[in-house]
Amino acid sequence: MLEKIEEIPFRPLADAHLIDPTRPSEAPSEEFRSLRTRLNHMQSLSPIHTIVVTSPSPAEGKSFTAVNLALAQSHLAGNLTLLGDFDFRRPIVHTLFQVDRSPGVTDFLLGRAKLHEIIKKVSGTNLYIMPAGEAVLNPLELLNLREVKSMIDRLPSLFNWVILDTPPLLFAADANLLSTMSQGTLLVVRIGTTTIDSVTRAMQSLCENNVLGISVNGARRGELYSRYTYYHSYYYSTEAKAREDGEADTLAKAEAAAEKAED
């Protein structure tokens, strides 16, 4: 089926805040690689391929986390990763990647599109995206269709990681339902916004005990970057110096060889 999937260029929204593989020294990239490493270790211990990314309340960074985690996973060779937008109420994946919202998940569930028609491959990467699709009046009723579970059960046969961006737990039951169909749930909270009470209620609302962990979002730039300052300044300056020394050594050898040839 993968050969039938349309390929799209990687041209994210300018202010999408996506991690950049060409700038690995940036702290956000390091953080998502660390999260990726932890999840891949969990996967090596048990069959975890489909995870729900959600939060207690809106504006806590669940979509930011889901998208960048999917990107980080897709940077590994051969690690086919699917990012699915299951937030039918406020979808954002299609906006971040500047693609059409439809055809998408809802279109497939309503029989208006085939599975390969709602998935797009991001050119030059191992990332595939699945937009939400046309707006529907009753998202929860649509998610209760047996076709949803059939689709979610099928996707791991095509992708190593299936990451589902879903609505907040305390504002809709969508994420609770989807968590019962997935193999793990990642809860995203935001410093200075999410309360202990919200986290407690969100955890209690989950029907299955499959919470993989909590991702803390919204750290101050200075606090986040300070821990990398010494390491990166040392590592990357040393790497650059080694490269310069290597180039200088190569040049010196070439000049010596040229002088010897002239003699």
ABEGO torsion letter per residue (X at the ends): XAAABBBBBBBBBAAAGBBBAABAABAAAAAAAAAAAAAAAAAAABBBABBBBBBABBGAGAAAAAAAAAAAAAABBGBBBBBBBABAABBAAAAAAGBBAOBBAAAAAAGABBAAAABBBBBGBABBBBBAEBBBABAAAAAABAAAAAAAAAAAAABABBBBBBBBAAABAAAAAAAAABABBBBBBBBGABBAAAAAAAAAABABBABAEBBBBGBBAAAAAAAAAAAAAAAAAAAAAAAAAAAAAAAAAAAAAAAAAAX
